[in-house]
Amino acid sequence: MTVRLLLAMLLGLAACSGEPAVHRFAGATMGSTYEVKFVGDAVAADLQRAVEAILADYDRAFSKWRDDSEIVRCNAAAADGEPFAASALFARVLGQALEIAAATDGAFDPTVEPLLRLYRAAKQNGGELDPVELAAAGARVGYRHVELRDGVVHRSKPGVELDLDGIVAGACIDDIARELGRLGVRGCYLEVTGEVYCAGEKAPGRPWVVGVVDPRSDVTGGDVPLATLPLRDRALCTSGDYRNAFASGGRIVHHIFDPRTGQSADSKVVSASVVGPDAAVADALATALIVLGEPGAARLLEREYWQRAGVGALLLVAGEDGASGPRAVELRWPGQ
């Protein structure tokens, strides 16, 4: 559940004498794309095989679009509340998702699948979200209903289904970064479905630079960066409500639900970009901040847990009159 970042890198490929060349490879993944740029002497084909092996592992574990994936099988066991023996990868990502859910008081919740299923059906069929169906689905949402014990998923009530899309891309990036580091890559730019992590530098004293796109660029034309940020050993992940929405019941609804109410989030935050050392954390937190809204996000990031996590955020908040463009709100956002 991400939105586009301005993925234009100020690469300056070999612009200066002696500057290391930047190598690149890319491909399709998770219904979107991935891209890797790196410096050094590693063989691109070897790195690409390693990266695509990790992507394949994540697809087998977390894709909701293949019948044999682990998450589909886990959710199939939800009807009767049966325990599900998870792989090490699945258990690790779910465990992190449950920890972040607790740390955000449920603003991020990996059990929103019943709500998302209704949203997808309504959007595809041009129909309305039925309040009775939403209430029934919302009753099956709640991270406290899920527990991991010795790698086994236990649910305290039937019908609790998982959706890990809000953390999977970030978690995948973290694993790719670790693997590339193990293979000797010291400077790289990683992007999976729009989420970004940069390790090291692209040249001595020259960090990788990424930007956050103005959501109004679809209307005004062109990708307009609201902010650019040098990244060294940091992730930048963005979530937004403005590219995947439709009208229902006389109001605009979107795919980011407030798990605590069972309704589409209505916080006036149209996008949240989070920077931090861990892409999985940044990915999930970006969703939570949209749910919480500006005051709630500010209070959350003052907590010791999030201060220790080393994160900052840039929120784009819609005007109160609904007509003026969004204003940018920095919450411990790193300076330029």
KACOR-V974962 format. One record per pair of residues at least 12 apart in sequence whose C-alpha atoms are under 10 Angstrom apart, sorted by the first residue. I is the first residue (numbers start at 1). J is the second residue. Records with the same first field share a line. If there is no record, write none. Layout:
I: J  J
//
This chain:
1: 164  165  166  167  168  169  193  194  195  238  239  240  241  244  255  256  283  284  286  287
2: 165  166  167  169  193  194  195  237  238  239  240  241  243  271  272  273  283  284  286  287
3: 193  194  195  212  213  215  237  238  239  240  241  242  243  244  271  272  273
4: 193  194  195  211  212  213  214  215  223  237  238  239  240  243
5: 191  193  194  195  196  210  211  212  213  214  215  223  225  236  237  238  239  273
6: 194  209  210  211  212  213  214  223  224  225  226  227  228
7: 35  191  194  195  196  209  210  211  212  213  223
8: 209  210  211  223  225
9: 37  189  208  209  210  211  228
10: 202  206  207  208  209  210
11: 37  202  203  206  207  208  209
12: 202
13: 202
14: 203
18: 203
19: 39  202  203  204
20: 38  39  40  41  202  203  204
21: 38  39  40  41  202  203
22: 36  37  38  39  40  187  188  189  202  203
23: 36  37  38  39  40  41  42  43  44  188
24: 36  37  38  39  44  48  188  189
25: 37  38  44  45  47  48
26: 48  51  52  190  191  192
27: 48  52  192
28: 52  55  192  193
29: 52  55  56  58  59  169  192  193
30: 55  56  58  59  62  63  64  65  165  168  169  192  193
31: 63  65  193
32: 192  193  194
33: 191  192  193  194
34: 51  52  55  169  173  190  191  192  193  194  195  196
35: 48  51  189  190  191  192  193  194  196
36: 48  51  176  188  189  190  191  192  196  197  198
37: 187  188  189  190  191  198  202
38: 180  185  186  187  188  189  190  198  199  200  201  202
39: 185  186  187  188  189  200  201  202  203
40: 184  185  186  187  188  202  203
41: 184  185
42: 180  183  184  185
46: 183
47: 176  179  180  183  185
48: 180
50: 176  179  180  183
51: 172  173  175  176  177  179  180
52: 176
53: 176
54: 172  173  175  176  179
55: 169  172  173  175  176  192
57: 69  89  90  172
58: 70  89  90  168  169  171  172
59: 71  168  172
60: 72  90
61: 73  74  86  87  89  90  168
62: 89  90  93  162  163  164  165  168
63: 163  164  165  168
64: 163  164  165
70: 84  85  86  87  90
71: 84  86  90  161  162  163  164
72: 161  162  163
73: 86
74: 86  153  161  162
75: 113  159  160  161  162  163
76: 159  161
77: 155  158  159  160  161
78: 153  154  155  157  158  159  160  161  162
79: 157  158  159  160  161
80: 155  157  158  159  160
81: 153  154  155  156  157  158  159  160  161
82: 153  154  155  156  157  158  159
83: 147  148  149  152  153  154  155  156
84: 148  151  152  153  154  155
85: 148  149  150  151  152  153  154
86: 148  150  151  152  153
87: 151  152
88: 151  152
89: 151  171
90: 151  153  164  168
91: 148  149  150  151  152  153
92: 148  151  171
93: 164  167  168  170  171  172  280
94: 110  146  147  148  151  153  162  163  164  167  168
95: 146  147  148  149  151  153
96: 167  171  280  281  284
97: 109  110  111  143  163  164  166  167  168  171  280  281  284
98: 110  111  143  144  146  147  148
99: 143  281
100: 167  280  281  284  285  288  306
101: 142  143  144  284  285  288
102: 143  144
103: 285  300  303  305  306
104: 284  285  288  289  292  296  297  300  301  305  306
105: 143  260  288  292  300
106: 142  143  144  258  259  260  288  291  292
107: 257  258  259  260  261  265  284  285  287  288  289  290  291  292  296
108: 142  143  166  167  256  257  258  259  260  284  285  286  287  288  289  290  291  292
109: 141  142  143  144  162  163  164  166  257  258  259  260  284  287  288
110: 141  142  143  146  160  161  162  163  164  165  166  167  259  284
111: 138  140  141  142  143  144  145  146  159  160  161  162  163  164  259
112: 137  138  140  141  142  143  160  161  162  163  164  256  257  258  259  260  262
113: 137  138  140  141  160  161  162  163  164  165
114: 133  134  136  137  138  139  140  141  159  160  161  162  163  262
115: 129  133  134  135  136  137  138  139  140  141  161  163  255  256  257  258  259  262  263  264
116: 134  137  163  254  255  256  257  264
117: 137  255
118: 130  133  134  137
119: 134  245  246  248  253  254  255  256  257  264
120: 254  255
122: 246  247  248
123: 244  245  246  247  248  253  254  255
126: 246  247  248
127: 246  247  248  249
128: 246  247  248  249  250
129: 247  248  249  253  263
130: 248  249
131: 249  262  263
134: 261  262  263
135: 261  262  263
136: 262
137: 159  160  262
138: 160  257  258  259  260  261  262  263
139: 159  160  259  260  261  262
140: 157  158  159  160  161  262
141: 157  159  160  161  162  259  260  261  262
142: 160  161  259  260
143: 155  160  161  162  259
144: 156
145: 157  158  160  161
146: 160  161  162
164: 284
165: 283  284
166: 239  256  280  281  282  283  284  285  286  287  288
167: 279  280  281  282  283  284  285  286  287
168: 192  279  280  283  284
169: 191  192  193  194  195  196  237  279  280  283  284
170: 191  192  193  194  195  196  197  235  236  237  278  279  280  281  282  283  284
171: 278  279  280  281  282  283  284
172: 192  279  280
173: 190  191  192  193  195  196  197  198  235  278  279  280
174: 190  196  197  235  277  278  279  280  281
175: 279  280
176: 190  192  197
177: 189  190  197  198  199  233  279
178: 199
180: 199
181: 199
185: 199  200
186: 198  199  200  201  202  233
187: 199  200  201  202  203  204  207  208  232  233
188: 200  201  202  207  208  232  233
189: 201  202  208  209  210  231  232  233  235
190: 235
191: 235  236  237
194: 236  237  238  239
195: 235  236  237  238  239  273  279  280  282  283
196: 210  231  234  235  236  237  238  275  279  282  283
197: 210  231  232  233  234  235  236  237  275  276  277  278  279
198: 210  230  231  232  233  234  235  236  277
199: 231  232  233  234  235  277
200: 231  232  233  234
201: 230  231  232  233
202: 232
206: 230  231  232
207: 229  230  231  232  233
208: 229  230  231  232  233
209: 228  229  230  231  232
210: 225  227  228  229  230  231  236
211: 223  224  225  226  227  228  229  230  236
212: 224  225  226  227  228  229  236  237  238  271  272  273  314
213: 225  226  227  228  238  271
214: 226  227  271  316  325  326  328
215: 240  241  242  243  270  271  316  325  326
216: 242  325  326
218: 243
226: 314  316  328
227: 314  328  336
228: 335  336
229: 275  333  334  335  336
230: 334  335  336
231: 275  276  277  334
232: 277
233: 276  277  278
234: 275  276  277  278  279  282  310  311
235: 274  275  276  277  278  279  280  281  282  283  311
236: 273  274  275  276  277  278  279  282  283  286  311  312  313
237: 272  273  274  275  276  278  279  280  281  282  283  284  285  286  287  313
238: 271  272  273  274  275  282  283  284  285  286  287  313  314  315
239: 256  270  271  272  273  274  282  283  284  285  286  287  288  289  290  315
240: 254  255  256  269  270  271  272  273  286  287  289  290  315  316
241: 253  254  255  256  257  264  265  266  268  269  270  271  272  287  290  291
242: 254  255  269  270  271
243: 255  270
244: 256
245: 264
252: 264  266
253: 265  266
254: 266
256: 287  288  290  291
257: 287  288  290  291
258: 287  288  290  291  292
259: 288  291
260: 291
264: 291
265: 288  290  291  292  293
266: 290  291  292  293
267: 289  290  291  292  293  294  295  296  317  318
268: 290  291  292  293  294  315  316  317  318  319  320  322  326
269: 289  290  291  292  293  294  297  315  316  317  318  319  326  327  328  329
270: 290  291  293  315  316  317  318  326  327
271: 286  287  289  290  314  315  316  317  318  326  328
272: 285  286  287  288  289  290  291  293  294  297  313  314  315  316  317  328  329  330
273: 285  286  287  289  290  312  313  314  315  316  330  333
274: 286  287  289  311  312  313  314  315  331  332  333
275: 310  311  312  313  314  332  333  334
276: 309  310  311  312  313  333  334
277: 309  310  311
278: 309  310  311
281: 306  309  311
282: 309  311  312  313
285: 297  301  306  311  313
286: 313  314  315
288: 300
289: 301  313  314  315
290: 315  316  317
293: 315  317
294: 315  316  317  329  330  331
297: 313  315  331
298: 313  329  330  331  332
299: 331
301: 313  331  332
302: 331  332
307: 332
310: 332
311: 331  332  333  334
312: 330  331  332  333  334
313: 329  330  331  332  333  334
314: 328  329  330  331  332  333  334
315: 327  328  329  330  331  333
316: 328  329  330
317: 329
//
